[in-house]
Amino acid sequence: MVNEWLLLFPEKVRALLERLPLPKLMTVEEIRVREGRPLEINYSGKYHFLTGNGTLTLNPEEAYKPDREDSHRLLDLISNHSLYTMEEELRKGFITIPGGHRIGLAGRTVLSGGGVEHLRDITGFNVRIARAVPGAADAILPYLFDKSRQRVLHTLILSPPQHGKTTLLRDLARQISTGRQGSREGSRPGLKVGIVDERSEIAGSRRGIPSFDVGPRTDILDGCPKAEGMMMMIRSLSPDVLIADEIGRPEDAEAVTEALHAGISVLATAHGKEVSELTRRPALGGLLEHKMFERYVILHRSETGMSFRILDNQNRRLTGSPEERRGGDAYA
């Protein structure tokens, strides 16, 4: 089934989604289910409400409003009827399910020792649909590869949430692991890639097997904290390239530094609009100050599609003119 993620939803909500025109259904990025409030979807970066007839509207008063039965059924489906086994996910506020789909949760927090112990009375869900986009990295990878030394340059990809960082990272892993032989652009060897997939979003693994194509020479540590996973990779799996999503904690920066000193190329993502913003973040500021990254890829989304800029570690623009290269909807 092409849109198997539809099976996540209770029958009434699923029936409404299935009435959407196929082009819109194929580009759905988020479905927001809020008990007693309008059902909202995001496709191609556009937000609409969904009516009880399965049509789109900008008027929240016309929208279908999921009831308690819908929210309880949805929670039952995404937890595979075993909510008690997902205590750690409930503490973090999200659940990642097979296929790399991530469901953010909202409800009442239960505190312990001043921290969040878990969520209860869950009535809000943000279902983010993960998709592979083969070719998303085509225009970017040439800037990240050093032909003379046949290595990937240390790279940080940054953008606000929902701008395609993970989608790009997934395709970079696939292309770097696969390599390229005999093309007009020249050959590129396939390299050993290690993915630390803390939220199971990059590879979408099911019982350790990736559901996305991340390349033939790729090893994955699924559900493993980034810093610990990067050190495990360095010690035992000898990757040529190490990939991690959404770094930002001090321990993440320490692990990145260790990998760079070990001669391992690092591809990572972080939230932000500009490189200058990251200098004010304690963990990442040190990496930037010491010019640990050789390339910065900045993704930007607008009504006309996706664009990107690539900078070197001197903040010099490498993508030439025009200022931003268009990437269509490749990173959506």
C-alpha positions in Angstrom: 0.0 0.0 0.0 1.5 3.3 -1.1 0.0 5.3 1.7 0.2 2.7 4.4 0.4 5.5 7.0 -3.4 5.9 6.6 -3.8 2.7 8.6 -2.6 4.7 11.6 -5.9 6.6 11.8 -9.3 5.6 13.3 -11.8 4.6 10.7 -13.8 7.9 10.6 -10.7 10.1 10.1 -9.1 7.7 7.6 -12.2 7.8 5.5 -12.0 11.6 5.3 -8.3 11.5 4.4 -8.9 8.9 1.7 -11.4 11.3 -0.1 -8.6 13.8 -0.7 -7.4 14.0 -4.3 -4.4 11.7 -4.8 -1.9 14.5 -5.6 -2.7 16.2 -2.3 -2.7 12.9 -0.4 0.7 12.0 -1.8 2.2 15.3 -0.5 0.6 15.3 3.0 3.3 16.1 5.5 1.3 16.5 8.8 -2.1 15.6 10.1 -3.1 17.3 13.4 -5.8 15.6 15.4 -7.0 17.6 18.4 -10.0 16.2 20.3 -13.0 18.4 19.9 -11.2 20.8 17.6 -10.8 21.1 13.8 -9.0 18.4 11.9 -6.0 20.0 10.2 -3.6 18.8 7.5 -0.4 20.2 6.0 0.4 19.3 2.4 3.3 20.9 0.4 3.7 23.4 3.2 0.0 24.6 3.0 -2.3 24.3 6.0 -6.0 23.5 5.6 -8.8 22.1 7.7 -10.7 18.9 6.6 -14.4 18.9 6.5 -16.8 16.0 7.3 -17.1 15.5 3.6 -13.4 15.1 3.0 -13.0 18.5 1.4 -10.5 21.2 2.3 -11.4 24.5 3.9 -9.8 27.5 5.5 -12.8 28.0 7.8 -12.3 26.1 11.1 -16.1 26.2 11.7 -16.6 23.9 8.7 -14.1 21.3 9.7 -14.6 17.8 11.1 -13.9 17.8 14.9 -12.5 14.4 16.1 -14.2 13.2 19.3 -13.0 11.2 22.3 -13.5 7.9 20.5 -11.3 9.1 17.6 -8.5 10.2 20.0 -8.6 7.0 22.1 -8.7 4.8 18.9 -5.7 6.7 17.4 -3.7 6.3 20.6 -4.5 2.6 20.6 -3.4 2.2 17.0 -0.1 4.1 17.2 0.9 2.3 20.4 0.0 -1.1 18.9 -2.6 -1.6 21.7 0.2 -1.5 24.3 0.5 2.0 25.7 2.1 0.8 28.9 5.2 -0.4 26.9 5.8 3.2 25.6 6.6 4.9 28.9 9.8 6.4 27.6 8.2 7.8 24.5 5.4 9.3 26.6 8.0 11.0 28.7 9.6 12.6 25.7 6.3 13.6 24.1 6.4 11.7 20.9 6.2 8.2 19.4 8.1 7.1 16.3 6.5 4.2 14.5 7.7 1.8 11.8 8.3 3.7 8.6 9.9 6.6 10.4 6.6 8.4 11.0 6.7 10.6 14.1 3.7 11.4 16.2 4.0 14.4 18.6 1.7 14.2 21.6 -0.1 16.8 23.7 -2.0 16.3 26.9 -1.5 16.6 30.7 2.0 16.2 32.0 2.7 14.1 35.1 5.7 15.5 37.0 8.2 13.8 39.2 11.2 15.5 40.9 10.5 18.6 38.9 10.7 16.8 35.5 8.2 15.3 33.2 7.6 11.6 34.1 5.0 10.9 31.3 1.9 12.2 29.6 -1.7 11.3 30.4 -5.1 12.5 29.1 -3.6 12.7 25.6 -5.9 14.6 23.3 -3.6 16.1 20.7 -1.6 14.4 18.0 0.7 15.7 15.3 1.4 12.9 12.8 4.4 13.7 10.6 4.6 11.6 7.5 8.1 10.4 6.5 8.9 9.8 2.9 12.0 8.9 0.9 12.8 11.4 -1.9 15.5 9.8 -4.1 17.5 12.5 -5.7 16.9 15.1 -3.0 20.7 15.4 -2.5 21.6 15.5 -6.2 22.3 19.2 -6.4 23.9 19.4 -3.0 26.3 16.4 -2.7 28.8 17.7 -5.2 29.6 20.6 -2.9 30.1 18.2 0.0 32.6 15.8 -1.6 36.3 16.4 -1.9 37.3 14.7 -5.1 41.1 15.0 -4.6 40.9 13.1 -1.2 37.8 11.0 -2.1 36.1 12.0 1.2 33.0 13.7 2.4 33.5 17.1 4.0 32.3 17.7 7.5 28.8 19.2 7.0 26.1 20.8 9.1 22.6 21.1 7.6 20.4 23.7 9.2 16.8 25.0 8.8 13.7 25.6 10.9 11.5 22.5 11.6 9.6 21.0 8.7 12.0 22.2 6.0 13.4 18.8 4.9 16.6 18.3 6.9 15.9 14.6 7.6 14.7 13.9 4.0 18.0 15.4 2.7 20.0 13.5 5.2 18.3 10.2 4.2 19.2 10.7 0.6 22.8 11.8 1.3 23.2 8.5 3.3 21.9 6.5 0.3 24.1 8.3 -2.3 27.3 8.3 -0.2 26.9 4.6 0.7 26.1 3.6 -2.9 28.7 5.7 -4.7 28.7 6.4 -8.4 30.4 4.6 -11.2 31.0 5.6 -14.8 28.8 8.7 -15.0 29.5 11.8 -16.9 30.0 13.6 -13.5 32.8 11.1 -12.7 33.0 8.2 -10.4 32.7 8.3 -6.6 33.4 5.4 -4.4 30.8 4.0 -2.1 31.7 4.7 1.5 30.9 3.0 4.8 28.1 5.1 6.4 27.0 4.9 10.1 23.6 6.4 11.0 22.8 7.1 14.7 19.0 7.2 14.4 17.9 8.3 17.8 14.2 8.9 16.8 14.1 6.1 14.1 13.2 8.8 11.5 16.2 8.6 9.1 16.1 4.9 8.3 12.6 4.1 9.6 13.9 0.8 10.9 11.6 -2.1 11.7 13.2 -4.6 14.1 16.6 -3.3 13.0 15.9 -3.4 9.3 15.6 0.0 7.5 12.4 0.6 5.7 14.0 3.3 3.6 16.9 2.8 1.2 19.9 4.3 3.0 22.5 2.5 0.9 24.2 -0.9 0.7 27.2 0.0 3.0 25.2 1.6 5.8 25.0 0.5 9.5 22.3 1.8 11.7 22.0 2.2 15.5 18.3 2.6 15.9 16.7 4.3 18.9 20.2 5.1 20.4 21.0 8.5 22.0 23.1 10.5 19.5 26.2 11.1 21.6 26.4 7.5 22.9 25.7 6.1 19.5 28.4 8.2 17.8 31.0 6.9 20.2 29.8 3.3 19.8 30.1 3.7 16.0 33.6 5.1 16.3 34.8 2.3 18.6 33.2 -0.7 16.8 31.9 0.0 13.3 34.6 2.1 11.7 32.4 4.3 9.5 33.9 6.6 6.9 30.9 8.9 7.3 28.9 9.4 10.5 25.3 10.7 10.3 23.2 12.2 13.1 20.0 14.3 13.1 19.3 17.3 15.3 22.5 17.8 17.3 22.5 20.5 20.0 23.5 19.1 23.4 27.0 19.5 24.9 27.5 15.7 24.7 26.5 15.8 21.0 29.2 18.4 20.4 31.8 16.3 22.3 31.0 13.2 20.2 31.2 15.2 16.9 34.6 16.5 18.0 35.8 13.0 18.8 34.6 11.7 15.4 36.4 14.5 13.5 39.6 13.9 15.4 39.3 10.2 14.5 39.3 11.1 10.8 35.6 10.3 10.3 33.5 12.6 8.2 30.3 13.9 10.0 27.0 14.9 8.4 24.6 16.4 11.0 21.6 18.6 11.2 20.5 21.4 13.6 17.6 23.7 14.0 18.3 27.3 12.8 17.8 29.8 10.0 21.4 31.1 9.8 24.8 30.0 10.9 25.2 33.1 13.0 22.3 31.9 15.2 24.2 28.8 16.1 27.1 30.7 17.6 24.9 31.8 20.4 24.1 28.2 21.4 26.6 26.9 23.9 27.0 23.4 22.5 27.3 24.3 18.8 29.1 27.6 19.3 32.3 25.9 20.1 32.2 23.7 17.0 31.7 26.8 14.9 34.4 28.8 16.6 36.9 26.0 16.0 35.7 25.7 12.4 35.0 22.0 12.8 32.5 21.9 9.9 33.8 22.5 6.4 30.4 23.1 4.8 27.0 24.5 5.9 23.8 23.8 4.0 21.0 26.2 4.8 17.5 25.0 3.6 14.7 27.5 3.1 11.1 26.9 2.2 8.7 29.4 0.5 5.6 29.3 -1.6 7.6 28.7 -4.7 9.4 25.6 -3.3 12.6 24.7 -1.6 15.9 26.5 -1.9 19.3 26.0 -0.4 22.6 27.9 0.2 25.9 26.3 0.8 28.7 28.1 2.7 32.2 27.1 3.6 33.7 27.5 7.1 34.7 31.0 6.3 31.0 31.9 5.6 31.7 32.2 1.9 28.8 31.4 -0.4 29.6 28.4 -2.7 26.4 28.1 -4.6 27.0 31.1 -6.8 24.3 33.1 -8.6 21.4 33.3 -8.1 21.9 33.6 -4.4 19.7 30.6 -3.7 19.5 27.4 -5.8 16.0 26.0 -6.2 15.3 22.5 -5.2 11.6 22.3 -6.0 9.7 20.2 -3.5 12.6 17.7 -3.2 13.0 18.3 0.6 9.3 18.4 1.5 
